[in-house]
Amino acid sequence: MPKSKPVKTSATPWLLRGSLIVPHRRCGKPTCHCAKGQPHATPALSFSRRGKTRILTLRPAQLPAVRAALRRYQQAQAQLEGRAVAGLRRLAQQRTPSTR
């Protein structure tokens, strides 16, 4: 019996860019509770790729990992923005006075 290969995981935590959304929809089955009552809540990740908005439907078990990856992306983006502002300040300080 062949052994199954272990799934390789990255040591680096992954990042996600986008927004967690929870659209409510009706499935269309006439006997479902959503036909007359509360529609289904479907968690999804909304993100833009090549100028087009895409929606990736998520399973409830994926929500904690997706939330954490979104948070890591936001933190990394804030750190990068801080470094860029510091670089602009440094460049402005190095400017030589213009001669008129």
C-alpha positions in Angstrom: 0.0 0.0 0.0 1.6 3.3 -1.1 2.1 5.9 1.6 0.5 9.3 1.1 2.8 12.3 0.8 2.5 14.8 3.6 1.1 18.2 2.6 3.8 20.8 2.6 3.0 24.0 4.5 4.9 27.2 4.4 6.5 28.5 7.6 5.6 32.0 6.6 2.0 33.0 7.5 0.0 33.8 4.5 -1.6 37.2 3.7 -4.9 38.0 2.0 -5.9 41.3 0.4 -9.6 42.0 0.2 -12.7 42.2 2.4 -14.7 39.6 4.3 -18.4 40.0 3.3 -21.5 38.1 4.2 -24.1 38.3 1.5 -27.6 37.0 2.3 -29.3 35.0 -0.5 -32.1 32.6 -1.2 -31.1 29.3 -2.6 -34.2 28.9 -4.8 -35.5 25.6 -3.4 -39.2 26.0 -2.7 -39.2 23.9 0.5 -36.1 25.6 2.1 -36.6 27.8 5.1 -35.1 30.7 3.1 -38.1 30.7 0.7 -40.3 32.3 3.3 -37.9 33.3 6.0 -34.4 34.3 6.8 -32.1 34.0 3.7 -28.8 32.0 3.9 -25.7 33.9 5.0 -22.8 33.0 2.8 -19.4 34.3 4.0 -17.1 35.2 1.2 -13.8 37.0 0.4 -14.2 39.9 -2.0 -11.0 41.0 -3.8 -9.8 42.7 -6.9 -7.6 41.1 -9.5 -6.5 42.7 -12.7 -9.1 45.4 -12.2 -12.0 43.0 -11.8 -13.8 42.3 -8.5 -14.0 38.6 -7.6 -15.8 36.8 -4.9 -14.6 33.6 -3.3 -17.2 31.7 -1.2 -15.8 30.4 2.1 -16.7 27.6 4.4 -17.3 28.5 8.0 -14.2 26.6 9.1 -12.1 28.9 6.9 -13.2 32.1 8.6 -10.7 32.3 11.4 -7.7 31.7 9.1 -9.1 34.2 6.5 -9.7 36.9 9.2 -6.1 36.4 10.5 -4.6 36.5 7.0 -6.6 39.7 6.2 -5.3 41.3 9.5 -1.7 40.3 8.7 -2.1 42.0 5.3 -3.4 45.2 6.8 -0.6 45.2 9.3 2.1 44.7 6.6 0.5 47.4 4.5 0.6 49.8 7.4 4.2 49.0 8.1 5.1 49.5 4.4 3.3 52.8 4.4 5.2 53.9 7.5 8.5 53.0 5.8 7.5 54.9 2.7 6.6 58.1 4.6 9.9 57.8 6.5 11.7 57.5 3.2 10.0 60.6 1.9 11.0 62.6 5.0 14.6 61.5 4.6 14.6 62.5 1.0 13.1 65.9 1.8 15.8 66.4 4.5 18.6 65.7 2.0 17.3 68.2 -0.5 19.7 71.0 -1.2 18.4 74.5 -1.2 17.6 75.7 -4.7 19.5 78.6 -6.0 17.4 81.5 -7.4 
